[in-house]
Amino acid sequence: MRTRTSAALVLGVGLTLIAEIGSGAAATLKGIVRDDATGEGLGFVGVKAVAGSVTLETETKSNGEYSLTGLPAGPFTLEFRKPGYEYFPTRRLGKISSTALTVEEVLLLQQNADDRYFQRAARRDAERLQAQANIGDAEARREAYGRAWARLEDMNIEPAGRAAYAQALTAQVPGVVDLKLPKLLDYAAVNPDALRRVHAQTAQALTTEKPLPDKKALKQQGLSDVVIADVAVSTLKRNPPSDAKQKDFVAKFQKSYGDATANTLTKALSEKKATFHGDDKTSKVKKEGDPSGGKGATHRDFQKEMHRERTK
């Protein structure tokens, strides 16, 4: 008689997966994809699993549920696609054996949502992290909130969304200011609408002869050098230029903002080992020696914390 074992894994706050594995048979992968900021199931998300010569594709139902049948034992990749949403990274690696399924968590956030969406995401993060008993000391709190904050940059959430999130998080958790998270206070000091205008002007400067926004005006709006550089990095990632155009843009950036701000941009590009060319519409950001890309480990750690909280 054939036996069958079920292995379930709740994947952070974005995804739940279940594998039903028959002895000597293929696996059935079931799950639900959610919007992390709202907690709602996401419909019409493209789901694709590739295991060797086997490729399975489906779409989530309106409630976010999906099912894939026919995965053989062994390694596979899993992709999730929905226009307007960001994942980090786009592809996930997993492995099916006769007894278990291992897949890393996926987080889904809207890319160009309004301020209320990112404010809601910040409040949900604050509630989750405040509920954890293991982050009482300052260093643990700094690491936990730092991972939550860093994932927005990992996924190239637009700078305006990062500002809305930063303002909501500092309002929800006043003590987070004392943790001195990189860039958090820089973003909390900027109006999201102002950042949207700056982002649009910077994108025009990349593709046309139009000038970059005036530095004095940016400073008056509260933009620090690191935020100005982040807007440029985000622009480059969203509108991948040729190497020559990227070089011209950096030179234009230096002429407009001076050596100090330009050095901030150059350092950001160098640290990320950024390449803005890929085989799909999602920009690739890879870091040497880190197969997850950039801050992938940071992002996964945040997801694992959210998984532990949900399964208590």
WOGIBEL-V114286 format. One record per residue. N is the residue number from 1. RES is the residue in three letters. OMEGA is omega as a letter, one per 20 degrees, with the letter a starting at -180 (none if undefined). BURIAL is b if it has 24 or more other ideal C-beta (glycine too) atoms within 12 Angstrom, else e. Layout:
# WOGIBEL-V114286
n & res & omega & burial
N & RES & OMEGA & BURIAL
N & RES & OMEGA & BURIAL
This chain:
# WOGIBEL-V114286
n & res & omega & burial
1 & MET & a & e
2 & ARG & r & e
3 & THR & r & e
4 & ARG & a & e
5 & THR & r & e
6 & SER & r & e
7 & ALA & a & b
8 & ALA & r & e
9 & LEU & r & b
10 & VAL & a & b
11 & LEU & r & b
12 & GLY & a & b
13 & VAL & a & b
14 & GLY & a & b
15 & LEU & r & b
16 & THR & a & b
17 & LEU & r & b
18 & ILE & r & b
19 & ALA & r & b
20 & GLU & a & b
21 & ILE & r & b
22 & GLY & r & e
23 & SER & r & e
24 & GLY & a & e
25 & ALA & r & e
26 & ALA & a & b
27 & ALA & r & b
28 & THR & a & b
29 & LEU & r & b
30 & LYS & r & b
31 & GLY & r & b
32 & ILE & a & b
33 & VAL & a & b
34 & ARG & r & b
35 & ASP & a & b
36 & ASP & a & b
37 & ALA & a & b
38 & THR & a & b
39 & GLY & a & e
40 & GLU & r & e
41 & GLY & a & b
42 & LEU & r & b
43 & GLY & r & e
44 & PHE & r & e
45 & VAL & r & b
46 & GLY & r & b
47 & VAL & a & b
48 & LYS & r & b
49 & ALA & r & b
50 & VAL & r & b
51 & ALA & a & b
52 & GLY & a & e
53 & SER & a & e
54 & VAL & r & e
55 & THR & r & e
56 & LEU & a & b
57 & GLU & r & e
58 & THR & r & b
59 & GLU & r & e
60 & THR & r & b
61 & LYS & a & e
62 & SER & r & e
63 & ASN & r & e
64 & GLY & a & b
65 & GLU & r & b
66 & TYR & r & b
67 & SER & r & b
68 & LEU & a & b
69 & THR & r & e
70 & GLY & r & b
71 & LEU & r & b
72 & PRO & r & b
73 & ALA & r & b
74 & GLY & a & e
75 & PRO & r & e
76 & PHE & r & b
77 & THR & a & b
78 & LEU & a & b
79 & GLU & r & b
80 & PHE & a & b
81 & ARG & r & b
82 & LYS & a & b
83 & PRO & r & e
84 & GLY & r & e
85 & TYR & r & b
86 & GLU & r & b
87 & TYR & r & b
88 & PHE & i & b
89 & PRO & a & b
90 & THR & a & b
91 & ARG & r & b
92 & ARG & r & b
93 & LEU & r & b
94 & GLY & r & b
95 & LYS & r & b
96 & ILE & r & b
97 & SER & a & e
98 & SER & a & e
99 & THR & a & e
100 & ALA & r & e
101 & LEU & r & b
102 & THR & r & e
103 & VAL & r & b
104 & GLU & a & b
105 & GLU & r & b
106 & VAL & r & b
107 & LEU & a & b
108 & LEU & r & b
109 & LEU & r & b
110 & GLN & a & b
111 & GLN & a & b
112 & ASN & a & b
113 & ALA & r & b
114 & ASP & a & e
115 & ASP & a & b
116 & ARG & r & e
117 & TYR & a & b
118 & PHE & r & b
119 & GLN & r & b
120 & ARG & r & b
121 & ALA & r & b
122 & ALA & r & b
123 & ARG & r & b
124 & ARG & r & b
125 & ASP & a & b
126 & ALA & a & b
127 & GLU & r & e
128 & ARG & a & b
129 & LEU & r & b
130 & GLN & a & b
131 & ALA & a & e
132 & GLN & a & b
133 & ALA & a & e
134 & ASN & r & e
135 & ILE & a & b
136 & GLY & a & e
137 & ASP & a & e
138 & ALA & a & e
139 & GLU & r & e
140 & ALA & r & e
141 & ARG & a & b
142 & ARG & r & b
143 & GLU & a & e
144 & ALA & r & b
145 & TYR & r & b
146 & GLY & r & b
147 & ARG & r & b
148 & ALA & a & b
149 & TRP & a & b
150 & ALA & a & b
151 & ARG & r & b
152 & LEU & r & b
153 & GLU & r & b
154 & ASP & a & b
155 & MET & a & b
156 & ASN & r & b
157 & ILE & a & b
158 & GLU & a & b
159 & PRO & r & b
160 & ALA & r & b
161 & GLY & r & b
162 & ARG & r & b
163 & ALA & r & b
164 & ALA & r & b
165 & TYR & a & b
166 & ALA & r & b
167 & GLN & r & b
168 & ALA & a & b
169 & LEU & a & b
170 & THR & r & b
171 & ALA & a & e
172 & GLN & a & b
173 & VAL & a & b
174 & PRO & a & e
175 & GLY & a & e
176 & VAL & r & b
177 & VAL & a & e
178 & ASP & a & e
179 & LEU & r & b
180 & LYS & r & e
181 & LEU & a & b
182 & PRO & r & b
183 & LYS & a & b
184 & LEU & a & b
185 & LEU & r & b
186 & ASP & a & b
187 & TYR & a & b
188 & ALA & a & b
189 & ALA & a & b
190 & VAL & r & b
191 & ASN & a & b
192 & PRO & r & b
193 & ASP & r & e
194 & ALA & r & b
195 & LEU & r & b
196 & ARG & r & b
197 & ARG & r & e
198 & VAL & r & b
199 & HIS & a & b
200 & ALA & r & b
201 & GLN & r & b
202 & THR & r & b
203 & ALA & r & b
204 & GLN & r & e
205 & ALA & r & b
206 & LEU & a & b
207 & THR & a & e
208 & THR & r & e
209 & GLU & a & e
210 & LYS & a & e
211 & PRO & r & e
212 & LEU & r & b
213 & PRO & a & b
214 & ASP & a & e
215 & LYS & a & b
216 & LYS & r & e
217 & ALA & r & e
218 & LEU & r & b
219 & LYS & r & e
220 & GLN & r & e
221 & GLN & r & b
222 & GLY & a & b
223 & LEU & r & b
224 & SER & r & b
225 & ASP & a & b
226 & VAL & r & b
227 & VAL & r & b
228 & ILE & r & b
229 & ALA & r & b
230 & ASP & r & b
231 & VAL & r & b
232 & ALA & r & b
233 & VAL & r & b
234 & SER & r & b
235 & THR & r & b
236 & LEU & a & b
237 & LYS & a & b
238 & ARG & a & b
239 & ASN & a & b
240 & PRO & r & b
241 & PRO & r & b
242 & SER & r & e
243 & ASP & a & e
244 & ALA & r & e
245 & LYS & r & e
246 & GLN & r & b
247 & LYS & r & e
248 & ASP & a & e
249 & PHE & r & b
250 & VAL & r & b
251 & ALA & r & e
252 & LYS & r & b
253 & PHE & a & b
254 & GLN & a & e
255 & LYS & a & e
256 & SER & a & b
257 & TYR & r & b
258 & GLY & a & e
259 & ASP & a & e
260 & ALA & a & e
261 & THR & r & b
262 & ALA & r & b
263 & ASN & r & e
264 & THR & r & b
265 & LEU & a & b
266 & THR & r & b
267 & LYS & r & e
268 & ALA & r & b
269 & LEU & a & b
270 & SER & a & e
271 & GLU & a & e
272 & LYS & a & b
273 & LYS & a & e
274 & ALA & r & b
275 & THR & a & e
276 & PHE & r & b
277 & HIS & a & e
278 & GLY & a & e
279 & ASP & r & e
280 & ASP & a & e
281 & LYS & a & e
282 & THR & r & b
283 & SER & r & b
284 & LYS & r & b
285 & VAL & a & b
286 & LYS & r & e
287 & LYS & a & e
288 & GLU & r & e
289 & GLY & a & e
290 & ASP & a & e
291 & PRO & r & e
292 & SER & a & b
293 & GLY & r & b
294 & GLY & a & b
295 & LYS & a & b
296 & GLY & a & b
297 & ALA & r & e
298 & THR & a & b
299 & HIS & a & b
300 & ARG & r & b
301 & ASP & r & b
302 & PHE & a & b
303 & GLN & a & b
304 & LYS & r & b
305 & GLU & r & b
306 & MET & r & b
307 & HIS & a & b
308 & ARG & a & b
309 & GLU & a & b
310 & ARG & a & b
311 & THR & r & e
312 & LYS & none & e
